Structures are given as structure tokens and as C-alpha cells.
Amino acid sequence: MERPARSQPLIFVVDPEPSFLAAVEQVLEEAGYRATVCLTQDTSLAAIARQLPDLLIMAFPYHEPRAWRLLDQLDADPKTSAIPIIATSTDADNLAAFTAREQRRCNAVMLKPFDIDPLLEQIDRLMQVAR
């Protein structure tokens, strides 16, 4: 399904850390993006399907199965299966454990904490690919 054209791309951020969400939301808005943030994977699926963001930044906390379930649910829905995803985690071993399927589905992987410039570079790259 094609996402609606927007003057400002919409980025949806799912992360369990309120401070991370606040900081990323501010950075994205200052960079000219619209941002929607959500603390939990449990409540984010309906909002993602409704808003159809241009990109998703999604935390994969160590030993947190809800993130993996959300990824499966996004893949199962034709409306959300093509949304580019940047996966984040504070656990390098967790990111290294991604299977080939998750590596194919997640367009970029970033270990937190990370600098803002590499995040914005990944977003800009994925926005170019999506156009």
C-alpha cells in the first residue's frame, strides 16, 4: 500500500525510555520531520497502521519478545510491511543475534547510545531509497 504524500515525512519511534523518546522527537522535528513517539510495542501497532509513517525507529530491548512480535505483525500486514525500520538496542549481543530475516527486514541497526548525526544520515538515506 502506498503511503500518503506529505510535505514533512512522518517518523514513528517506539522505545521504552521516555528520555530517549523526548530527545529523538526534538531532534527529528528540528531536522524537519514530523515525529510520533510511543513507549510500548503493545500500543504501537494500531497507531502505526493508522498513521502509516514513512519510517520507523524501533527499540529491541534484550530479552523483550514484544519487539519481535511487533516486527512479525508489521510484516504480516500489507499496509505496514514495507515501512523502513531502524532497529536500536543498548545491547550489542542482542543486535548481533538478529537472524537473517530480521537483518533483511530492518534497514539499519544502531547501537545505543549513538550520536545524532549518524541517525540523521541513516534516516536521510532511507528516505531517499523510499522515494
PAVONU-18136 format. One line per 2 residues: their letters; for each residue x, z, y of C-alpha. Coordinates in Angstrom, 3 decimals. Layout:
N
A) X:Z:Y; ...
! end
This chain:
131
ME) 0.000:0.000:0.000; 1.271:-0.891:3.425
RP) 1.700:1.928:5.897; 0.158:1.523:9.362
AR) 2.453:0.216:12.084; 3.467:2.941:14.524
SQ) 5.451:2.922:17.725; 7.166:6.143:16.583
PL) 7.905:6.386:12.860; 6.472:9.456:11.157
IF) 8.790:11.624:9.077; 7.326:14.305:6.817
VV) 9.606:17.254:5.990; 8.970:19.620:3.058
DP) 11.239:22.660:2.916; 10.723:26.365:2.106
EP) 12.871:27.536:5.050; 10.952:27.882:8.337
SF) 14.154:27.850:10.403; 15.256:24.576:8.807
LA) 11.835:23.039:9.449; 11.861:24.080:13.106
AV) 15.366:22.740:13.690; 14.755:19.426:11.928
EQ) 11.412:18.939:13.663; 13.075:19.378:17.061
VL) 15.966:17.044:16.198; 13.633:14.350:14.876
EE) 11.389:14.488:17.926; 14.403:14.328:20.255
AG) 15.587:11.269:18.299; 12.252:9.518:18.896
YR) 10.484:10.221:15.613; 7.199:11.999:15.028
AT) 7.561:14.854:12.563; 5.186:16.729:10.311
VC) 6.567:19.795:8.543; 5.307:21.707:5.526
LT) 6.635:24.873:3.888; 5.463:24.230:0.339
QD) 5.251:21.377:-2.106; 1.878:22.732:-3.249
TS) 0.126:21.895:0.007; 2.092:18.810:0.988
LA) 0.760:16.154:-1.428; -2.648:15.782:0.217
AI) -1.101:15.667:3.691; 1.467:13.065:2.626
AR) -1.234:10.900:1.032; -3.406:11.218:4.142
QL) -0.683:10.607:6.730; 1.431:8.080:4.771
PD) 4.707:8.886:6.524; 7.449:6.321:6.951
LL) 9.975:8.675:5.344; 10.013:11.997:3.506
IM) 12.740:14.652:3.695; 12.217:16.933:0.733
AF) 13.971:20.086:-0.427; 14.807:20.507:-4.096
PY) 15.429:24.253:-4.432; 17.329:25.327:-7.510
HE) 15.015:26.103:-10.454; 11.913:25.175:-8.440
PR) 9.688:22.936:-10.590; 7.143:22.266:-7.835
AW) 9.530:19.887:-6.067; 9.955:17.859:-9.236
RL) 6.173:17.829:-9.807; 5.624:16.604:-6.261
LD) 8.085:13.771:-6.873; 6.148:12.804:-10.027
QL) 2.833:12.953:-8.144; 4.178:10.773:-5.331
DA) 5.409:8.229:-7.874; 2.034:8.156:-9.641
DP) 0.085:7.236:-6.503; 0.452:3.604:-5.340
KT) -0.117:4.758:-1.742; 2.917:7.080:-1.802
SA) 5.229:5.641:-4.458; 7.234:3.508:-2.022
IP) 7.828:6.153:0.662; 11.617:6.547:1.072
II) 12.873:10.044:0.256; 15.909:12.003:1.408
AT) 16.468:14.852:-1.070; 18.106:18.039:0.185
ST) 19.338:21.200:-1.520; 21.644:24.111:-0.870
DA) 22.833:23.901:-4.471; 25.391:21.190:-5.283
DN) 24.876:21.635:-9.039; 21.145:21.101:-8.566
LA) 21.717:17.797:-6.778; 24.319:16.763:-9.345
AF) 21.759:17.368:-12.097; 19.420:14.672:-10.807
TA) 18.617:12.298:-13.629; 18.907:8.562:-13.213
RE) 15.170:8.405:-12.431; 15.427:10.876:-9.572
QR) 18.522:9.132:-8.263; 16.619:5.846:-8.192
RC) 13.566:7.445:-6.549; 15.446:9.432:-3.904
NA) 17.048:7.048:-1.470; 19.597:9.577:-0.223
VM) 20.803:13.020:-1.253; 22.188:15.579:1.188
LK) 23.724:18.980:0.502; 22.643:21.658:2.997
PF) 23.882:22.722:5.391; 24.620:19.332:6.874
DI) 25.364:18.006:10.333; 22.567:16.316:12.215
DP) 24.422:13.027:12.783; 24.669:12.143:9.058
LL) 20.976:12.976:8.647; 20.010:10.705:11.536
EQ) 22.286:7.967:10.149; 20.524:8.170:6.774
ID) 17.120:8.075:8.472; 18.097:5.077:10.612
RL) 19.458:3.270:7.528; 16.294:3.897:5.531
MQ) 14.069:2.863:8.446; 15.967:-0.441:8.633
VA) 15.575:-1.027:4.884; 11.847:-0.249:5.035
R) 11.189:-2.847:7.761
! end
